[in-house]
Amino acid sequence: MRTRVLSVVLVFAVLAVAGFAVPLLGVTASQRTQRLVAARTADLDRFAGLTEQAAETGDSSVLRAEASRYTELYGEAVVVVDARRAALVQTGGLRAADPAVARLVDAALRNQPVSSGGALRPWSRADRMLARPVGTGTRVSGAVVLRASVRGAADDIALRWALVLAGAGVIAAACVLLARRATRWVVRPLHRLDRAVGALAAGLPPEHARAGGPPELRQLAAGFNRMADAVTTALEQQRRLVADTSHQLRNPLAALRIRIDLLAPRLPASAARTYTGVTAELARMEHLLDDLLALADAEHRAGELSVTGGRGARCDATAVTGAQVQLWRSAADRAGVRLTVVPGPAVLMACTADELAQVAGILLDNAIKYAGEGARVEVRCFASGAEAVCEVRDDGPGLEAGELARAGTRFWRAERHRGVRGSGLGLAIAERLVAGRGGRVACAAVHPHGLRVRALLPRAEPPAPHTTGDAP
């Protein structure tokens, strides 16, 4: 945002500077050109007066002497002709017979105005030709032509343009500095507000956005701080309610479990079915409380990692998942599921070993429970581009296309799995753990039947080797 605001301000600043600099350059060039023309016009008038004096006295020696001295002093050629176009004076290599001179003489003898050309520029180098009739009105007795050098005037214009452009550059630089300070004054509170929003979105108590910038932004920051306090309080109360409720229910459930177990020997045979149903529901409730506590902890951990970044965490996914397979092998044998692991090289994953072990345990638990007796569950870890993948694949019944989209929904289970123990929170816990490290959980169908669940996390860089020097 700062770049866009600064770009707009700079465009306006450049246009404003150009708005006064360009006309000023034109005015400067026109003024210096007018000064040159005025000075040379005065010289033409002087030579015209000397020509009239020479015509009256019949002696043109003074005119020739002045023209020669003028050419020697200024290096500019002078041509003077009479009414019959006969050359009276020719200096500096300029001749009356030259086509350009002849055209100016004809115009002057007809008492027509002669244009001196447009305004000079710093790169102008061609000499200007100026002409003036001798006499006035119908009494034109000759013409004077002057070839004026423009180099000095062009150099003056170049110097003045350099000063104008330097001033414009200073003003533009000042505008840039002011624009940077103004945009920083406006945008810096927005950056602080953005960080506070990120912390709030992650579920962490955000740092209060400091008031600054324009009054509207200060008012917005104050309003956000009030909202953040209310949202943080509500989220904390919600987390605490889930955690405290789950924790407080443990003791009554434990006491209830003991009483039911003590009651079992005294029950008649007719109550065995009811007793079995009660213990099954009790076990389900205990499992649900454990999952709720795990989910609350995973959400809190994911919120912390999304803000702090959790840099530096790494583990060998192949070794961690291999250890989990060994832990779950007995459960797979009891369920009649063949559990295998595909050997492979070490794959470094950007998470801790405990986090990956928990995620792999959830994926293995789901596969063993839902694949069914006689199914095969295959576990492997590999690298795919910038991601490290932990994959659990089975050849069980899998999920239908409409069910895959809901696989990670909390408390959701397919209708055919309603009788299987579980709370429907396993994948939700895994997703929160993986999301905290910048990863994701992806479910896909396997042909011809089965389910593939992948935990994808960023690959971790190998640790830097430690170098030791020899002792002297």
C-alpha positions, 0 to 999 in steps of 0.5 A: 500500500505504501508503494502505491500511495507513494507512487501517486504522490510522486506522480503529482509532485513530478507534474507540479514541478514540470508545470512550473519548470517547463514554462520557466525554461521557455521564458528564459530562452525567449528573454535571452533571445530577445536580448540578443535581437535587441542588441543586434538591432541597435547595431543595425540602426547604428550602421544604417545611420552611418550609411545615411551619413555616407550618402549625404557626404559622399564619403563611406570611409567611416562606414567601412572603418566601423564595419571592419572594427565591428567584425574584428571585435565581435567576429560578426559579418556586415554587408551594406548595399545602396538602393541599386544593390551595389555593395558598399561594405562587405566584411567577415566573408559575407557577400551581397551576392549570397542567396540568403543575403540577397533575399534579406536585401530585397525584403529590406529594400521593400521595407518589409519586416524580416523575422529573426527566427524562433527562440534559441535553445542551449544546442543552437549553433547556427548564426542568425541573419538580421536585416534593416532598411536604410531610411524610412517609409518610401525613402529607402536608400539601402539595406544593412545585413548582419550575421549574428553569432548565437553561441554566447546566447546559447551558452547563457541559456544552457547555464540558466536552464541548468540552474532551473533544472537543478532547482527543479531537482531540489524541489523534486527531492524535497517532494520525495522526502515529504511524500515518504514522510507523509506516507510513512505517517499514514501507512505505519499505523496500518502496518501495526494494525495489520500485525495486530489483526494477524495475531488476533486471527491466529487466536492469540492476544494481539498487541494493542495497535498504537494510535498514530497517523491521521485522526481517522486512523487513530480512531480506527486503531482505538476501535480495533483495540476495543474489538480485539479485547472483546474478541480475545476475551470471548476466545479465551473464555471459550477455550477455557470452557472447553478445557476446564469442562473436559478436565473437570469431567474427568474426575466424575467419569473416573469415579463413575467408571470405578462404581460401574466396575464394582457393580459388575459382579453383583449384576444378574445375567439379564443385565449384562447387555445393559452393562456392556452398553453403559461401559461402551458409552462411558469409554466413548465419553472418555475418548471424546474428552481426551480428543477435546483436550487435544483439539484445544491444545492443538488450536492454541499451539497452531495459533502460537506458531502462526505468529512466532513462525516456529523456525528451526524445528525439524525431524526425520519424518521417515524415522518418526513414522517408522517408530509409530508404525511399530507402536501401532502394529499390535493394534493393527494385528488385533483389527486384522489389518496388515500394516506395512511401511515403505522404506526410503531415505531420510526426509526432513520435515519442518516440525518437531518429532512429537508433533509428527508422531501425534499426526501420524498416530491419528492417521494410523488410528483412522486407517486401522479403524475404518479400513476393515479386517483384511485390509492393507495399510501402507505408510511412506514418507517422501519429498515432493518439491518444497514439501515433505509428505507423510502418506497413509494409504489403505485399500479399504472401502474408502470415502465417496466423493461427497464425503471426502470434502467433509473428512476434516469436519469436526465430529463428522463421520460417515454413516456406515462408521457410526458404530466404530469407536471415535469422536470424529475429531482426529483429522481436525486435530491433525489439520490444526497441528499441521496448519500451525507449521504451514502445512495441510492435510489432503484426502483422496480416493485410491483406485479401485477402492481405498483412501489416501491421507497425506500430511504435507509440511514444508521441507526443513533444511539440514542442520549446518555442519559443526566445524572444529579446529585443531588445537595449537 
